[in-house]
Amino acid sequence: MNIRIGHGFDVHRFGPGNAVVVGGVRIDHDAGIVAHSDGDVAVHALCDALLGAAALGDIGKHFPDSDPAYTDAASTKFLAHVRALLDERGYRVANVDITVIAEAPRLAPHIAAMRANIADALAVRPSAVSVKATTTEGLGLVGRREGLAAHAVAVIERSD
């Protein structure tokens, strides 16, 4: 087996609105996200981790914010496209691990739905998808409630 590991990171600031999308789940909140697409930090970080593992560049290369086709796009569609790129090259997703960093909104009640959405987009079992949430205990841009961030690690494999 040829095993590869990738890491991704994303951050988006809060702006006007009444909900955020994290892991493909719409969550009511007192703000929205400033982004070209739906601003899903978890899925954006994961796309970068998967693309990085396969040495295929980053999310901006594949889904540029200058392209109006991606305006308000669901990031889970990006993830499905990334999976298709991996499939074309003979890779399959072994497992992914995402940590979302947010003071608010509360994410724990939505973790199972996030895992299911991500697993569906990647065509893997939910047991191959880990999603966790943490805070920065009031420190930094997340602690000041200016936005959300996420880190992701992905393991892909190819039979040679």
N, C-alpha and C positions, 0 to 999 in steps of 0.2 A: 504493500500500500504506500502511496505517496500522500503523506499528511502535511497539510499547510495550515498555518494559523494567521489570522488577521485581527487587527484592532481598529476600532473606530470611535470617534468622539463627535458630538454635536451639541450645540447650544443655541437656543433661541430666546429672544427677549419677549416679555409680555407687552401687550398693546391693547387696543380697543377690542372688545368682544365679551362673550359670556361663557366660553368653553374652550378647552384645549383638546388636542388629539394626541394620545400617547399609546403606542402599541396598537394603533388602529382603533382605539376606543375613544369615543367622544365623552369628555368628562366636564360637567358643569363647573364653572369657575367664575370668579369676579373679573377676569380678564381673558383676552384671547392671546394668540401668538402672532408676532410679526414675522411673516415668511411668505415666500412666493407660492409654495405648495401649502399643504395643511400644517406644515411645521412640526411634524411628529419626530421629536428628538430621538426617541428610542429606535424607530425604524431607520432614520437617517444614519445614526451611528452604526446600526447593524449593516446597512447597505455598504458603508465604507469598510467595515470589518471584512465582509465577504469579498468585496472587490479587491481589497488589499491582499487577502489570502491568495487570491488567484492572480495577483499582479496585473489587475485590469484598470488601474487608476482609481478615481474617487467618484463620489456621487455627482459632483459638479461637472465632471467630464461627460457623464452619461445623461444627466438631467439638468442642463444649465438653467439658472434662474433668468437668463435673458430670453429663453424660449417661451412664448406665450402658451404653448401647448401644456405646460406644467403649472399654469396658474391655478391655484386652489386644488391641485391634484391630490388624490389620496396616496399617501406614501406607501401603503401596502401594495399598490400597483407597481411602484418602483422596485419594491422587494421581489415581487413575482418576476419582473423583468430581469433582475440580477440573478435570480435562480435560473432563469432560462439561459443566461449567458454562461453560468457555471455548467449547466447541463450540456450545452454545445461543446464545451471543452472537456467533458468527461468527468467533471467533479460532482460530488454529492455532499450535502451538508451533513456533517456528523453531529455537531451540537453547537449551540450558540448560548451566550451568557450576556445579559444586558443589565446594567445598573443605571437606573434613572435617579437623578439628583434633583429634589424639589422640596421646598418648604411647604408649598401648597400648589395644587389641591392634594388631598389625601389620595394616594394611589393604591394602597393595599386592597381595597374592595374590588379593584379592577384587574388585578394581576392575572387571574385565571382567564379572563376574556382576552387580555393582551397575549398571553401564551397561545391561546387557541387561534387568534387572528394571525399571529406570526407563523405558527406551525402550518396553518392552511396556505399562506402565501409561499412558504418554502417547501410544501409537500413533504413534511416530516411529521412525526408524532409529537404531540405536546411535550412528551418526556424528553425530547431533544432540545427544548427551549426553556431557558431559565430567565426570569425577569424578577429583578429585585428593586426596591425603592429605598432611598436613604435621604437624609437631610445634610446640610452643612452646619447645623446647630447655630444658625444665625450669622455665619461668616460668608463673606464674598457676595458675588452678584446673586447667587441662588438664595443665600441667607437673607439678603436685603429684599427678596421677593421681586427681583427684576426679571427673572426668567427661569427656564428649566435647562437641564443639561443631561447628557447620557453618555456612558461608555459602553462599548460592546466588544466582545471577543467572539470570534467564529473559528471553528475547526472544520476544514473541508478535506475530503479525501478522494483519491482517484486510484483505481486499479490499473497498474501498469502491466 
